[in-house]
Amino acid sequence: MKKLQIMLIALILLSFNAFSQKDTAQTKKAFVPSGKLWGYVFGDFTYKAHTNSFNMSNTQYATTPKDYNMFDLRRIYLGYDYDLSEHFSTQLLLAYEGQTTSDGSRTVFIKAANLRWKNIFKNSDLVMGQMNTPTFATTSEPVWGYRSLEKTIMDERKIGGSNDVGVSLQGKLNDKGDYGYNLMISNGSGAKPETDKFKKFYADMYIKFMDQKFMLDLGIDNERSQLSPYMKSKTTYKAFLAYQTKPFTMGLEAFQQVQKNATVVTGQLPSNDVASGISVFAKGLLTDKLSWVLRYDNYNPDTQFNANNAYASTYTGMFKETFLLAGLDFAPMKNVHIIPNIWYNNYNNRDVAVNHLSSSSYDLAARVTVYYVFK
């Protein structure tokens, strides 16, 4: 009898323990959908100290007259990230980046709208919709960290876009994230609807080493734009190397873009343009509230330029460019930055004998940039 009582007590205790474990497991597995609103704004007071004499228009201050001054909001972001479940999340981002309506009023557009299937297989996500491309938005731009002052070189020179509509497989090759990749197929039209039958293909891989202080990123993308009467396409190769610590960061970004059959020369068949560029930047802490930033870019729109060719009027490779940026970043509190800075872009004319312009000219702007984040 006593043995039976002991067995019954043991069974009851085991039952309570099993239910308790089951309840705990259910509690751990329970998922509550949730989201967060976030955004940021940056703008400046700008004084245009010098304007180029070549009538250039391919940088943000190229057409601004000398002695012009202005208050300007250059970017406003409003985003919402929502976790639907442990395996699915969504992102919506509205943006203002200088675009206006027909009456000149500021307007917004959809910068991101995507669904992320997390861990579709180990350490890899499938993303569908409008999202960041691997050209620079997921690699060099976060390390640069001063989009409030200027775009990265590939963005500034319109070598590729920051976002596009398509499908992307993004993943890490180990749990720590020392190695990773991003494969993407997209329209190639950015935030605008598709207008042709061609697609853009991206492949990107990064490696982080020495306790992730160093990062090497390599990428390639390709897109056709025409098949007849001859094929036109753009193929871009890029490399990015960075050293990152809290007090000091340095980065080097380089690219080459082969623009097949893009150049029209009188008396010749269309030939290739080969654009190239290199950007070097550094930033560091002076105190807990004051930082410095420096950057130098060299851009060649066509390394195949030949002064003996009679180029069509649409040719844009006459001028090599050099860009310089210097600033001091004062952060009176977290997520608020006041940044006095100097913005300079020089144009080197390679066809003086034909266009009869001076050998060089430049744009120079002095700014106080204000950047703040809310999240």
Secondary structure, 3 states (H helix, E strand, C coil): CHHHHHHHHHHHHHHHHHHHHHHHHHHHHCCCCEEEEEEEEEEEEEEEEECCCCCCCCCCCCCCCCCCEEEEEEEEEEEEEEECCCCEEEEEEEEECCCECCCCCECCEEEEEEEEEEEEECCEEEEEEEEECCCCCCCHHHHHCCCCCCCCHHHHCCCCCCEEEEEEEEEECCCCCCEEEEEEEECCCCCCCCCCCCCEEEEEEEEEECCCCEEEEEEEEEEEEECCCCCEEEEEEEEEEEEECCCEEEEEEEEEEEEEEEECECCCCCEEEEEEEEEEEEEEECCCCEEEEEEEEEEECCCCCCCCCCECCCCCCCEEEEEEEEEEEEEEECCEEEEEEEEEEEEEECCHHHHCCCCEEEEEEEEEEEEEEEC
